[in-house]
Amino acid sequence: MQRKFKRSGQFYVYILECMDGSYYTGHTNDIQRRIKQHNQGKGAWYTRIKGAAKVVWRKEYHQFKSAFMTEKRIKTLTRKEKESLVRGKRLDKVLIDAGK
């Protein structure tokens, strides 16, 4: 049986800092479950290799498409730009400064 995909509700875009100091960006509709998967080595390939450590940034959305598109935009940022987010700079300001 095919599961129906939820398109509205709560969705999160998040940045994890991996054990080696690198960043991983993802999105989910259940952030607690997804972080647990990453930390158990059952998440994305990247976090299985690098070892997920902690959530350093997250933002909530009410539409899947908004979360998905934000994740894609964040993934195009440089490390320095992602660090600005982690330090508390607003997402819209980081994206404008990055020309995205």
CYANA upper distance limits for C-alpha pairs under 8 A (distance plus 0.5 A):
  6 LYS  CA     64 PHE  CA      8.26
  7 ARG  CA     63 GLN  CA      6.60
  7 ARG  CA     64 PHE  CA      5.56
  7 ARG  CA     65 LYS  CA      8.09
  8 SER  CA     62 HIS  CA      6.20
  8 SER  CA     63 GLN  CA      5.14
  8 SER  CA     64 PHE  CA      6.45
  9 GLY  CA     29 ASN  CA      8.37
  9 GLY  CA     61 TYR  CA      8.37
  9 GLY  CA     62 HIS  CA      5.49
  9 GLY  CA     63 GLN  CA      6.89
  9 GLY  CA     64 PHE  CA      8.43
 10 GLN  CA     29 ASN  CA      6.29
 10 GLN  CA     30 ASP  CA      8.41
 10 GLN  CA     60 GLU  CA      7.15
 10 GLN  CA     61 TYR  CA      6.38
 10 GLN  CA     62 HIS  CA      5.44
 10 GLN  CA     63 GLN  CA      7.66
 11 PHE  CA     27 HIS  CA      7.51
 11 PHE  CA     28 THR  CA      6.10
 11 PHE  CA     29 ASN  CA      4.76
 11 PHE  CA     30 ASP  CA      7.68
 11 PHE  CA     60 GLU  CA      6.17
 11 PHE  CA     61 TYR  CA      5.55
 11 PHE  CA     62 HIS  CA      6.51
 11 PHE  CA     63 GLN  CA      7.28
 11 PHE  CA     64 PHE  CA      6.74
 11 PHE  CA     67 ALA  CA      6.78
 12 TYR  CA     27 HIS  CA      5.86
 12 TYR  CA     28 THR  CA      5.87
 12 TYR  CA     29 ASN  CA      6.61
 12 TYR  CA     30 ASP  CA      8.14
 12 TYR  CA     31 ILE  CA      7.14
 12 TYR  CA     58 ARG  CA      7.05
 12 TYR  CA     59 LYS  CA      6.06
 12 TYR  CA     60 GLU  CA      5.02
 12 TYR  CA     61 TYR  CA      6.51
 12 TYR  CA     67 ALA  CA      6.86
 13 VAL  CA     25 THR  CA      7.77
 13 VAL  CA     26 GLY  CA      6.24
 13 VAL  CA     27 HIS  CA      4.78
 13 VAL  CA     28 THR  CA      7.23
 13 VAL  CA     58 ARG  CA      6.01
 13 VAL  CA     59 LYS  CA      5.91
 13 VAL  CA     60 GLU  CA      7.10
 13 VAL  CA     61 TYR  CA      8.40
 13 VAL  CA     67 ALA  CA      6.34
 13 VAL  CA     68 PHE  CA      8.22
 13 VAL  CA     70 THR  CA      7.69
 13 VAL  CA     71 GLU  CA      6.52
 14 TYR  CA     25 THR  CA      6.17
 14 TYR  CA     26 GLY  CA      6.03
 14 TYR  CA     27 HIS  CA      6.62
 14 TYR  CA     55 VAL  CA      7.39
 14 TYR  CA     56 VAL  CA      8.19
 14 TYR  CA     57 TRP  CA      6.03
 14 TYR  CA     58 ARG  CA      4.62
 14 TYR  CA     59 LYS  CA      7.04
 14 TYR  CA     71 GLU  CA      8.45
 15 ILE  CA     23 TYR  CA      6.83
 15 ILE  CA     24 TYR  CA      6.01
 15 ILE  CA     25 THR  CA      4.97
 15 ILE  CA     26 GLY  CA      7.12
 15 ILE  CA     55 VAL  CA      6.41
 15 ILE  CA     56 VAL  CA      6.33
 15 ILE  CA     57 TRP  CA      5.61
 15 ILE  CA     58 ARG  CA      6.83
 16 LEU  CA     23 TYR  CA      6.03
 16 LEU  CA     24 TYR  CA      5.59
 16 LEU  CA     25 THR  CA      6.92
 16 LEU  CA     52 ALA  CA      7.11
 16 LEU  CA     53 ALA  CA      7.32
 16 LEU  CA     54 LYS  CA      5.95
 16 LEU  CA     55 VAL  CA      4.95
 16 LEU  CA     56 VAL  CA      6.15
 16 LEU  CA     57 TRP  CA      7.69
 17 GLU  CA     21 GLY  CA      6.25
 17 GLU  CA     22 SER  CA      6.25
 17 GLU  CA     23 TYR  CA      5.23
 17 GLU  CA     24 TYR  CA      7.04
 17 GLU  CA     52 ALA  CA      7.05
 17 GLU  CA     53 ALA  CA      6.26
 17 GLU  CA     54 LYS  CA      6.08
 17 GLU  CA     55 VAL  CA      6.89
 17 GLU  CA     56 VAL  CA      6.80
 18 CYS  CA     22 SER  CA      5.84
 18 CYS  CA     23 TYR  CA      6.49
 18 CYS  CA     24 TYR  CA      7.60
 18 CYS  CA     47 THR  CA      7.43
 18 CYS  CA     50 LYS  CA      6.45
 18 CYS  CA     51 GLY  CA      5.96
 18 CYS  CA     52 ALA  CA      4.83
 18 CYS  CA     53 ALA  CA      5.35
 18 CYS  CA     54 LYS  CA      7.50
 19 MET  CA     50 LYS  CA      6.78
 19 MET  CA     51 GLY  CA      5.85
 19 MET  CA     52 ALA  CA      6.50
 19 MET  CA     53 ALA  CA      5.93
 20 ASP  CA     50 LYS  CA      6.88
 20 ASP  CA     51 GLY  CA      8.09
 22 SER  CA     50 LYS  CA      8.44
 23 TYR  CA     79 ARG  CA      8.32
 24 TYR  CA     46 TYR  CA      7.92
 24 TYR  CA     47 THR  CA      7.77
 25 THR  CA     71 GLU  CA      7.10
 25 THR  CA     74 ILE  CA      7.79
 25 THR  CA     75 LYS  CA      7.00
 26 GLY  CA     71 GLU  CA      6.60
 27 HIS  CA     67 ALA  CA      7.02
 27 HIS  CA     68 PHE  CA      7.10
 27 HIS  CA     71 GLU  CA      6.95
 28 THR  CA     34 ARG  CA      7.35
 30 ASP  CA     34 ARG  CA      6.71
 31 ILE  CA     35 ILE  CA      6.54
 32 GLN  CA     36 LYS  CA      6.71
 33 ARG  CA     37 GLN  CA      6.73
 34 ARG  CA     38 HIS  CA      6.78
 34 ARG  CA     43 GLY  CA      7.62
 35 ILE  CA     39 ASN  CA      6.67
 35 ILE  CA     43 GLY  CA      8.44
 35 ILE  CA     55 VAL  CA      8.41
 36 LYS  CA     40 GLN  CA      6.59
 37 GLN  CA     41 GLY  CA      6.79
 37 GLN  CA     42 LYS  CA      5.33
 37 GLN  CA     43 GLY  CA      5.41
 38 HIS  CA     42 LYS  CA      6.09
 38 HIS  CA     43 GLY  CA      4.60
 38 HIS  CA     44 ALA  CA      7.22
 38 HIS  CA     47 THR  CA      6.63
 38 HIS  CA     48 ARG  CA      7.54
 38 HIS  CA     51 GLY  CA      8.30
 38 HIS  CA     52 ALA  CA      6.43
 39 ASN  CA     43 GLY  CA      8.03
 39 ASN  CA     47 THR  CA      8.40
 39 ASN  CA     51 GLY  CA      7.51
 39 ASN  CA     52 ALA  CA      5.92
 39 ASN  CA     53 ALA  CA      7.46
 41 GLY  CA     47 THR  CA      7.53
 41 GLY  CA     48 ARG  CA      5.34
 41 GLY  CA     51 GLY  CA      7.88
 42 LYS  CA     48 ARG  CA      7.42
 43 GLY  CA     47 THR  CA      7.03
 43 GLY  CA     48 ARG  CA      7.11
 44 ALA  CA     48 ARG  CA      6.83
 45 TRP  CA     49 ILE  CA      6.87
 46 TYR  CA     50 LYS  CA      6.53
 46 TYR  CA     51 GLY  CA      8.45
 47 THR  CA     51 GLY  CA      5.40
 47 THR  CA     52 ALA  CA      5.67
 48 ARG  CA     52 ALA  CA      7.87
 56 VAL  CA     86 VAL  CA      6.48
 57 TRP  CA     85 LEU  CA      7.67
 57 TRP  CA     86 VAL  CA      6.04
 60 GLU  CA     67 ALA  CA      8.23
 61 TYR  CA     66 SER  CA      7.13
 61 TYR  CA     67 ALA  CA      6.39
 62 HIS  CA     66 SER  CA      8.26
 63 GLN  CA     67 ALA  CA      7.15
 64 PHE  CA     68 PHE  CA      6.57
 65 LYS  CA     69 MET  CA      6.47
 66 SER  CA     70 THR  CA      6.58
 67 ALA  CA     71 GLU  CA      6.67
 68 PHE  CA     72 LYS  CA      6.91
 69 MET  CA     73 ARG  CA      6.78
 70 THR  CA     74 ILE  CA      6.61
 71 GLU  CA     75 LYS  CA      6.68
 72 LYS  CA     76 THR  CA      7.29
 73 ARG  CA     77 LEU  CA      7.54
 73 ARG  CA     95 LEU  CA      8.48
 73 ARG  CA    100 LYS  CA      7.65
 74 ILE  CA     82 LYS  CA      7.93
 77 LEU  CA     81 GLU  CA      6.28
 77 LEU  CA     82 LYS  CA      6.80
 77 LEU  CA     98 ALA  CA      7.79
 78 THR  CA     82 LYS  CA      6.78
 79 ARG  CA     83 GLU  CA      6.58
 80 LYS  CA     84 SER  CA      6.96
 81 GLU  CA     85 LEU  CA      7.24
 81 GLU  CA     94 VAL  CA      7.01
 81 GLU  CA     98 ALA  CA      7.94
 82 LYS  CA     86 VAL  CA      6.84
 83 GLU  CA     87 ARG  CA      6.58
 84 SER  CA     88 GLY  CA      6.94
 84 SER  CA     89 LYS  CA      5.93
 84 SER  CA     94 VAL  CA      7.58
 85 LEU  CA     89 LYS  CA      5.41
 85 LEU  CA     90 ARG  CA      6.95
 85 LEU  CA     91 LEU  CA      6.83
 85 LEU  CA     94 VAL  CA      7.49
 89 LYS  CA     93 LYS  CA      7.47
 89 LYS  CA     94 VAL  CA      7.29
 90 ARG  CA     94 VAL  CA      6.87
 91 LEU  CA     95 LEU  CA      6.67
 92 ASP  CA     96 ILE  CA      6.61
 93 LYS  CA     97 ASP  CA      6.51
 94 VAL  CA     98 ALA  CA      6.55
 95 LEU  CA     99 GLY  CA      6.56
 95 LEU  CA    100 LYS  CA      5.58
 96 ILE  CA    100 LYS  CA      6.48
